[in-house]
Amino acid sequence: MRSRKGLTLIELLIVVIILGALAAIAIPRITTSTTTAKQNACHTNVDTLNTAIEMYNIDTGDYPAALTTVTNDANYFPDGAPTCPVTGNAYTSDYDVATHRVIHSH
């Protein structure tokens, strides 16, 4: 009787097929999770900007004429203005002067 050492080609092929099937299931879920996380971070940034606008109003008694008035102020954003993780752009064009809110959609 011969003792068996190692894997046969068929066993190795079965392992590769199983790993491929698992990867085909996992990769789309990871990609979807990344997109969802970026969208949620963007919504959080908008909420933070709107909170800073209200804080500016409380501090000065008036709303800012432009969003950069708040985002360039180190008292409100010491690390600089946030950018949208989805688009990579600043929120400056999303500031509605009439409502004094940042409204961002992607």
N, C-alpha and C positions, 0 to 999 in steps of 0.2 A: 504494500500500500504506500502510495505517495502522500506526503503531507502537503497541504495546500498553503501557499504563502502568497499574499497579495490579492489583488482584485482581477476579475476577468474583465474583458472589454465590455461585455453586456452589463455587468454590475456598475461599471464606471459610467456607461451611457445612461443608465437609469438615474444615477445620482445627478448627472448634468441636466437631465430633463426635469427632474424635481426642482433643482435650484433655479432653472429658467422659469418654471411656472410660478414659483414663489416671487421671483423678481418681477415678473409681469403683473402680479397682483399688487406688490408693494410700491413700485415706482410711481404709478399714477396717483396713489393715495398721498404720497409724500409731496408731489407736485401740487396737488389740490390744497394740502395743508399749508404750504408756503404761500400760495396766493391768498388764501383766507387770512393768514396771519398778517400779511402786508396790508390788506384792506382794513382789518381791525385796527392796526397801528395808525393808519391814515385817519380813521374816524376818531381815534383817541387824540391825535394831533389837532384836529379841528375843534374838539371839545376844549382842549388846552388853550388854543388860540382865543376862542370865545370867552373863556374864563379870564384870560389876560386882558381882553378888551374891557370886560366889566370892571376888573381891578383898576385899569387905567381911568375909567370913568369915575370910580370912587375916589381915586387919588387926585384927579385934576378937575373934576366936575364937568367934564365934556368928553365926548367920544372922539377917537382919533379920526383925522381926515383921511389917512391912509394906513394900511396895515403895517407898513414899515416903521411907522412911528412907534408902535409897540414892539415889533420883532427886533428892531435895532437897539432897543433899550435894554441894557444889561440888568436892570432891576427886574424885568419880566422874563427875559431869556438870556441868562448869563452864558450859556453855551452856544448862543446863536439861534437863529430862526429855524424851526423844524421844516423838513421837506417831506413831501409825500413819498413813502416807500414804494408805491406802485409806479408812479411816473418819474420820481426823482426831482420834481420841480417844486419851487416854493409856492406858497398859497396866496401870494400877493394879488393875483388877478381874480381870486375867489372872494375878495372882500366886498360886501354889499354896503355901500355908504348909507343907503336909506334905512336898512334894518340894523346896521352895525354888527353884522354877523359874517363869519366865514362860512360859505356854503360851497362844499366841494363834492363833486360827483365824478366818478370814472366809469 
